[in-house]
Amino acid sequence: LGRYHLYMLNLFNYCRKIIDFCQRVFITCQLYEYHFIKEEMRWNEARAYCRENYTDLAKVFDLTDMRRLQDSAQSQTQAWIGLYREPGRDNRTWRWSLPGEEYTENKTCWGAGEPNDYHGTPENCVRTSEKWVDVICTNKHQFICYDGENM
């Protein structure tokens, strides 16, 4: 009987370690899709549409996502994504519209010379056309929504 209990205790500890490992690996697993919307809207309108029908405007988690984002645009150009800056602040920083998601500087996603506030005009929203470009938020563009959930 003693060996059986020791065996079960070892088996229990082994299973617990596997479960702990799986929880650490899969707790941050993201399931998400990108949806290209062909209707043209201003950035704020596009964000409201995405939040109502999906999760938010598209957010890029890594370079694989950047490729998926480009694929979802179906070779279309000038589509809004969820990257923006708050207007009117002295120290404007880029952020994702999805609450709680921080933007990490990634020069490989930006077009040459971007972001640039062209001609000194504050360009606080980002559209993609293979690379990111900062533009005026009141322009109308097609857009890409993100639909996702944490597992």
Secondary structure as GFF3:
##gff-version 3
##sequence-region A 1 151
A	DSSP	alpha_helix	2	26	.	.	.	ID=ss1
A	DSSP	beta_strand	30	41	.	.	.	ID=ss2
A	DSSP	alpha_helix	43	53	.	.	.	ID=ss3
A	DSSP	beta_strand	56	57	.	.	.	ID=ss4
A	DSSP	alpha_helix	63	72	.	.	.	ID=ss5
A	DSSP	beta_strand	79	85	.	.	.	ID=ss6
A	DSSP	beta_strand	94	96	.	.	.	ID=ss7
A	DSSP	three_ten_helix	107	109	.	.	.	ID=ss8
A	DSSP	three_ten_helix	118	120	.	.	.	ID=ss9
A	DSSP	beta_strand	125	128	.	.	.	ID=ss10
A	DSSP	beta_strand	132	135	.	.	.	ID=ss11
A	DSSP	beta_strand	141	150	.	.	.	ID=ss12
###
